[in-house]
């Protein structure tokens, strides 16, 4: 029985790390376009307000995804509250995926859904895992 618990703990940790890695990867990928978007908006004939706010708005999803990834890592160190964190995290990532699909981002939407699936399955294993 102890061996089974160790395997479930390993799966739980692997899924939390995989989901967080996907979110971090997407944050870096999205953030890599920051300078391009900033440069493009500055060269445009947009109003001054738009030139100031668009780069900030573009950077926000990268920060958001990195923050969500941090909660996936945090779940590794929680005992009884891991389930709550993973459920909320999964819901937020699914909402982000729906927004990505709405904006026409099929690949980002699928990547987000894959990350959410990692957290959903990790949530299942969190109850049987040994969290130290």
N, C-alpha and C positions, 0 to 999 in steps of 0.2 A: 504494500500500500504506500509505503514511503517513497518508493521509486516512481509510482504514478504521480504522486504529488510533486515530485521534483520535475517530472516531464511537463506537467501542467504549468508549473512556475516558469519553466524555460520558454514554453510557448507564449505565456502571458507577457513575459519580458520582451521576447522577440517581436511580438505584435505591437506592443507599445512603442518600441524603438523603430520598427518599420513605418508605422503611421506617422510618427514624429519626423522621421527622415524624409518621408514624402512631402510633408508640409514644409520642412526647411528647404528642401530642394526647390519646391515651387516658389517659396519666398525669394530665394536667391535668383531663380530664373526671372521672376517678375521684376525684381529690383534691378536686374541687369539692364533693363530698358529705361531706367530713370534718366540717365544723361541724354539719351536720344530724345525722349519726350520733352525734357526741359529745353534742350537746344531747339527742337522743332517749334515749340510754343513761343519761345523768345524771338524766333525769326518770323513768326506769323504776324498778321495784322490784327490780332485779337486785342481786346481791351487790356489795359494795364492790370486790372483786377484778375482777369483770367490768366495772364502771364505769371502772376504771383501764386494763384491758388492751384492751378493744374498740376505742377510738380508735386505739391504737398498731397493732393488727392491721389496722384499716381503712386506715391510712396506708401500710402496707408495700407493697401492690401498686403504688401510685403511685411510690414510690421505686424499686421493682424495675423498672418499665417505663422510668423515666427513666434508670436505670443501663444497661439494655439498649440504649436509644437512643444513649447515649454510646459504646457499643462499635460501633454502626453508623457513627457519625461517625469513630471511631478507625480503622476499616477504610479510610477514605479516605486515610490517611497511612501505611499499612503497605505494604511492598513484597511480599515473598514470603509473609509470614504473614497477609495479608488473607484468603486462602482458608480458613485454619484458624479465624480469628475469625468469619468469615461462616458457616461450617458450624455451629460451636457456637452462635452467635447464632440461626441459623435453627431449630436443634433446640430451644433454650430457648423461643423464641417459639411454636413448634408445641405444646410441652407446655403453655404458658400458654393457648393456644387450646383445647386439650382440656379443661383445667380450667374454662375459661369455658363451654364447651358443657355440661360436667357440671353446672355450677351453673345452667344454664338461660339463659345469656347468649348468645343467638344473634348479636346484632349485635356485641358485643365479640369473640366467637369468630371471626366472619367478618373483622372488622377485623384481628385478630391474624394470621389466616391470610394475609391480603393483605400485611401487613408481612413475614411470613416468606417469602412468595413473592418479594417484592422482594429480600430478602437472598439467596435461593437463586439467582435469576437473576443478581444482581450477582456472586455467587460464580463463575458461569460466565464472565462477562465479565472478572473480575479477572485471569484468566490472560493475556488479550490486551490488557488496558488498560495505559496508561503512567501509573504512579503517581508523582507528583512531590511 
